[in-house]
Amino acid sequence: MTATIRAARTADVAALASVAAVTFPLACPPHTTEEAKAQFIATVLSAERFAEYVADPGRRLVVAEDEAGELIGYTMVILGEPSDEDVRRAIRVRPTAELSKCYVLPGHHGEGIAGRLMAESVSEAAAAGAEGMWLGVNEENARAQRFYGKHGFERVGSKRFLVGERWEDDWVMERASVA
């Protein structure tokens, strides 16, 4: 499959929310309730929130679209110092950027799209002045951890992540260079 990788536009917000609604639950640990997933999607991954994210100069959203122009994946990079104290203590490289989201629809796994999204996200972070990049990944999500490891990220700490009313344990992974 040939996919186009490009910066997200305002016209993409509904499609971004749709992709997020499908992909976010796939990254959740098995014990996450359907209610907690739905609440997170409604409050953090809605079209209204994506409109805010796309308009935010401190964020870079990158999308993958198929030959028909349908969005099949996306990433979100957040520039600047992390707000989470555990993350600030764990990461070693400054200035930094967070890879906040990296998702591809299940029917397109294994096609190299996530790697291309990652490469573009790293380039976006570097162009914005970041020297390192970090992310949080659920400690039970071994598949994602392997993917991030292949792309130069290593575990440097841990943090908590709230989904619904339950705190999840995430590994903090950092890529020491975006050059």
Residue, then its C-alpha position, 0 to 999 in steps of 0.5 A: m500500500t502506498a500511503t501519503i504522510r503529511a501534516a494534519r489540517t483542520a479538515d482532518v479533525a473528524a477523521l482524526a477523532s474516528v481513527a482515535a476512537v478505533t485505535f486508542p482502545l487497542a493500546c489499553p491493557p485488558h482490564t481497562t473497562e469499556e466505560a473508561k475507554a469511552q470516557f477517555i475518547a469523549t474527553v481527550l480524543s473528540a473532534e473538538r479536541f482534535a480541532e484544538y490540537v491542530a490549531d495549537p502551535g505547540r503541537r504537530l499532528v502528522v497523518a497517514e492517508d491511503e490512496a483514496g484519501e482516507l486517514i489510516g493513522y496519525t501521530m501527535v508531537i507536543l513540543g516543550e518541557p513535560s508537565d509531569e514531574d515523573v517525566r521531567r525527572a526521567i528524561r535526560v535530553r533537553p530541549t525535548a518533545e513528547l510523542s503523545k500519540c502514534y496509531v495506525l488502523p489495524g488493517h494497516h499494521g505491518e505496512g511500514i506506515a507507523g515507521r513512516l509516521m515516526a520518522e516524520s514526527v522525529s523530523e517535526a520535533a527536530a525542526a522545532g528545536a527538540e534534541g530528544m523525544w520521549l513518550g509514555v507507553n503502558e507497561e503491559n503493551a509489549r508490542a508498542q514497546r518493541f516498536y519504539g525500541k526499534h526506533g531508538f527509544e529506551r526505557v528511562g523511567s515510569k509515570r502514571f496515566l489516568v484512564g477513567e478512574r484507574w491509574e495505569d502504569d506507563w514506562v517513560m521511553e526516550r530517544a536521546s537524539v532526533a537528529 
